[in-house]
């Protein structure tokens, strides 16, 4: 019996959390009476920024900042767990791949431990299964192996999102022929942004086909909004016109688009939950691991197209060709 499950996700970005949302949603449906907890080196997005996706999970707070990232955590974790009466978990699921983090995580009492780290050698029991590119598939295969079940990964059901976000998206984008754009990166350490001049040229080409550019830009980024508005005067910024601020609104706005063009970032994952036609641009990051995978999702990876991690090598014509594949 699995009555207590702990998820460990060391990634701090919204995209990292959204990417595992389908797996968490699947397990919550399959294990109906199970208590789910979440431990992260950062905040539990499911109870903060992503709360409108209705996937609330208990936050396990053991009082150690950035747990798993320092070896000295091993000296205090046992006492912290005892002080907080954490108890034993039936299953711990490790979503990351650093050996140090996994070893420290294993110090939390458990019956079963699933980690693809070190080719599953740190798992309990050790697993002889294939590691897949998509973490959700890998983890679910491991759970099925251990528990002798046949759970299938289900898509996140966006109908769980409050209707107010759908109504707001219809008000903000009431017409047709919208094309969405997400051009800002969350992780500043990797050059994932497509050249701005390319974006301006692309929008100009699409305007000739009566498409209206819709940019997903945070309210705080007014300088970028003004720059885009000056160079692309007919562009729209729906998040700047709404009193609602939530990733759930972005997902619902996605349903109003003909298609979207995005770099590898959190917005890409928010839009992918709506399964809209999308063109994802990849450079230094791993498209096989992070890119959305569904019908009408087209990935343009500079490493595969041009044998370089430089995302700027993806040409405007590459994106237009992909749009034609989507019949736009």
C-alpha positions in Angstrom: 0.0 0.0 0.0 1.2 3.5 -0.9 -0.2 5.9 1.6 2.5 8.6 1.7 4.4 9.9 -1.3 7.1 12.5 -1.4 8.1 14.4 -4.6 11.6 16.0 -4.7 12.2 18.5 -7.4 15.4 20.6 -7.2 14.5 22.8 -10.2 13.4 26.3 -9.3 11.6 27.4 -12.4 7.9 27.3 -13.2 8.7 25.2 -16.3 10.3 22.5 -14.2 7.1 22.2 -12.1 4.6 22.4 -15.0 6.5 19.7 -16.9 5.8 17.1 -14.1 2.2 18.3 -13.6 0.7 15.5 -15.8 2.5 12.8 -13.8 1.5 14.3 -10.4 -2.1 14.7 -11.7 -2.0 11.0 -12.9 -0.8 9.7 -9.5 -3.3 11.7 -7.6 -6.1 10.2 -9.6 -4.7 6.6 -9.4 -3.8 6.8 -5.7 -6.9 8.5 -4.4 -6.4 8.1 -0.6 -2.7 8.9 -0.7 -1.1 11.9 1.0 1.3 13.7 -1.4 4.1 16.0 -0.2 6.5 18.1 -2.1 10.1 19.0 -1.2 12.2 21.4 -3.3 15.3 23.5 -3.0 13.0 26.4 -3.9 9.3 27.1 -3.3 6.4 24.7 -3.9 4.9 26.3 -7.0 1.9 24.1 -6.8 0.7 26.0 -3.7 1.8 29.4 -5.0 2.2 30.5 -8.6 0.5 27.3 -10.0 -2.2 27.1 -7.4 -4.9 27.9 -10.1 -4.1 24.6 -11.8 -5.9 22.9 -8.8 -3.1 20.4 -8.0 -2.4 21.3 -4.4 0.3 19.2 -2.7 1.5 19.5 0.9 4.8 21.3 1.3 7.4 19.4 3.3 9.4 21.9 5.2 12.4 20.4 7.0 14.0 23.7 7.7 17.1 23.3 5.5 17.4 25.9 2.8 18.3 24.6 -0.7 18.1 21.0 0.7 20.3 18.6 -1.2 22.8 21.1 -2.6 25.4 20.9 0.3 27.0 17.8 1.8 26.8 19.2 5.3 23.0 18.8 5.1 23.7 15.2 6.0 24.8 16.3 9.5 21.5 17.9 10.4 18.8 16.2 8.3 18.1 13.4 10.7 17.5 15.7 13.7 15.4 18.1 11.6 13.2 15.3 10.5 12.7 14.1 14.1 12.0 17.6 15.4 9.3 18.0 12.8 7.9 14.5 13.3 8.1 13.8 9.5 7.8 10.1 9.7 8.3 7.5 7.0 7.2 7.8 3.4 6.0 4.7 1.4 7.5 6.2 -1.8 10.0 9.0 -2.5 10.2 10.2 -6.2 13.4 12.0 -7.2 12.9 14.1 -10.3 16.5 15.3 -10.5 19.8 13.7 -11.5 22.6 14.9 -9.1 24.2 12.0 -7.1 24.7 14.3 -4.0 21.1 15.4 -3.9 19.9 11.8 -4.3 22.1 10.5 -1.5 20.9 13.2 0.8 17.3 12.6 -0.2 17.7 8.9 0.6 18.3 9.9 4.3 14.6 10.6 4.6 13.0 7.3 5.9 11.2 5.4 3.1 10.1 2.0 1.8 10.6 2.7 -1.9 12.9 5.2 -3.6 12.8 6.0 -7.3 15.6 8.0 -8.9 16.9 7.7 -12.4 20.2 9.1 -11.1 23.3 6.9 -11.7 21.3 4.6 -13.9 18.7 3.7 -11.2 21.5 2.3 -8.9 20.4 4.6 -6.1 16.8 3.4 -6.3 15.3 1.1 -3.7 15.0 -1.6 -5.0 17.5 -1.1 -7.8 15.7 -1.0 -11.1 16.5 -2.6 -14.4 14.4 -0.4 -16.7 15.1 1.9 -19.6 15.6 5.5 -18.8 13.5 7.6 -21.2 14.1 11.2 -22.3 10.8 12.4 -20.8 11.1 12.2 -17.0 7.3 11.6 -16.5 7.5 8.4 -18.6 10.7 7.2 -16.8 9.1 7.7 -13.3 5.8 6.1 -14.2 7.6 3.1 -15.7 9.5 2.7 -12.4 6.3 2.9 -10.4 4.6 0.3 -12.5 7.7 -1.9 -12.2 7.8 -1.7 -8.4 4.1 -1.9 -7.7 3.2 -4.3 -10.5 0.6 -1.8 -11.9 -0.2 -0.6 -15.4 -0.8 3.1 -14.8 -0.9 5.2 -18.0 0.2 8.8 -18.1 -2.8 11.1 -18.6 -2.7 14.6 -19.9 -3.4 17.4 -17.5 -7.1 18.3 -17.7 -7.3 22.0 -18.2 -11.1 21.9 -17.5 -9.9 22.0 -13.8 -9.0 25.6 -14.3 -11.5 28.1 -12.9 -14.0 29.4 -15.6 -13.1 33.0 -14.7 -9.8 32.5 -16.6 -11.6 31.3 -19.7 -14.0 34.2 -19.6 -11.1 36.7 -19.1 -9.2 35.2 -22.1 -12.3 35.6 -24.3 -12.6 39.2 -23.2 -8.9 39.9 -23.8 -8.7 38.1 -27.2 -12.3 38.3 -28.6 -11.5 37.9 -32.3 -9.6 35.4 -34.5 -6.2 35.2 -36.3 -4.0 35.6 -33.2 -0.4 34.3 -33.1 1.3 34.1 -29.7 4.9 34.9 -28.9 7.1 34.2 -25.9 10.6 35.5 -26.2 12.0 36.0 -22.7 14.0 33.4 -20.8 13.8 32.7 -17.1 17.2 31.1 -16.8 19.7 33.9 -17.4 22.7 31.6 -17.5 21.8 30.0 -20.9 21.4 32.0 -24.1 18.0 30.8 -25.2 16.5 33.9 -26.6 15.9 34.2 -30.4 17.2 37.5 -31.9 14.7 40.3 -31.5 15.2 41.4 -35.1 14.1 38.0 -36.3 10.9 38.3 -34.2 10.1 41.7 -35.8 10.7 40.3 -39.3 8.5 37.3 -38.5 5.7 39.4 -37.2 5.8 41.6 -40.3 5.5 38.5 -42.5 2.6 37.2 -40.5 0.8 40.5 -40.5 0.7 40.1 -44.3 -1.5 37.1 -43.6 -3.7 39.1 -41.4 -2.3 37.6 -38.2 -2.2 39.7 -35.0 0.9 39.2 -32.8 0.1 38.5 -29.1 3.1 38.8 -26.7 3.2 37.1 -23.3 5.2 39.6 -21.3 5.1 39.9 -17.5 3.6 43.1 -16.2 6.8 44.1 -14.6 8.6 44.1 -17.9 7.2 47.3 -19.2 10.4 48.4 -20.9 10.3 45.4 -23.2 6.6 45.9 -23.9 7.2 49.5 -24.9 10.1 48.4 -27.2 7.9 45.8 -28.9 5.0 48.1 -29.2 7.2 50.7 -30.9 8.5 48.3 -33.5 5.3 46.2 -33.9 2.6 48.8 -33.4 -0.4 46.4 -33.7 0.8 43.9 -31.2 -1.2 42.9 -28.1 -0.2 42.3 -24.5 -3.2 40.7 -22.8 -1.5 40.2 -19.4 -1.1 44.0 -19.2 -4.8 44.5 -19.7 -6.1 42.2 -17.0 -6.4 42.3 -13.3 -5.9 38.6 -13.2 -2.3 37.4 -13.0 -1.7 33.7 -13.2 -0.1 31.0 -15.4 -3.6 29.6 -15.7 -4.6 32.7 -17.6 -1.7 32.1 -20.0 -2.9 28.6 -20.6 -6.5 29.8 -21.3 -5.2 32.6 -23.5 -3.4 30.0 -25.5 -6.8 28.5 -26.5 -7.6 31.7 -28.3 -4.5 31.5 -30.6 -4.1 30.0 -34.0 -0.6 28.9 -33.0 2.3 30.1 -30.8 6.0 30.6 -31.2 8.1 30.2 -28.1 11.6 29.7 -26.9 12.3 27.1 -24.1 10.8 28.7 -21.1 7.9 28.6 -18.6 5.4 30.1 -21.0 6.1 27.3 -23.5 5.0 24.8 -20.8 2.0 26.8 -19.8 0.8 26.9 -23.4 1.6 23.3 -24.0 -1.0 22.3 -21.3 -3.6 23.6 -23.7 -2.2 21.4 -26.5 -2.3 24.3 -29.0 -0.4 24.3 -32.3 3.1 25.5 -31.3 6.6 26.1 -32.7 9.3 25.7 -30.0 12.7 27.1 -30.6 15.7 25.4 -28.9 19.4 26.2 -28.8 21.5 25.2 -25.8 18.9 23.2 -24.0 17.8 19.6 -24.7 14.7 19.6 -26.9 14.2 15.8 -26.5 14.0 16.3 -22.8 12.1 19.5 -22.5 10.1 20.2 -25.7 6.3 19.6 -25.7 5.4 16.3 -27.3 1.9 16.1 -28.9 0.2 16.5 -32.3 0.8 20.0 -33.9 3.9 20.6 -31.7 6.8 21.4 -33.9 10.3 21.7 -32.5 13.1 23.7 -34.3 16.4 22.8 -32.6 19.5 24.6 -33.8 21.6 21.6 -32.8 19.7 19.4 -35.2 19.1 22.0 -37.9 22.5 23.6 -38.0 24.8 21.6 -35.7 25.2 24.5 -33.2 23.8 25.5 -29.8 23.3 29.0 -31.1 19.6 29.5 -31.3 20.1 32.6 -33.5 21.0 30.2 -36.4 17.3 29.3 -36.7 16.1 31.5 -39.6 12.8 33.3 -39.9 12.1 31.1 -43.0 12.5 28.0 -40.8 9.7 29.3 -38.6 7.5 30.2 -41.5 8.0 26.8 -43.0 6.9 25.2 -39.7 3.8 27.5 -39.7 2.9 26.1 -43.1 3.1 22.6 -41.7 0.5 23.8 -39.2 -1.6 25.1 -42.1 -1.0 28.8 -41.3 
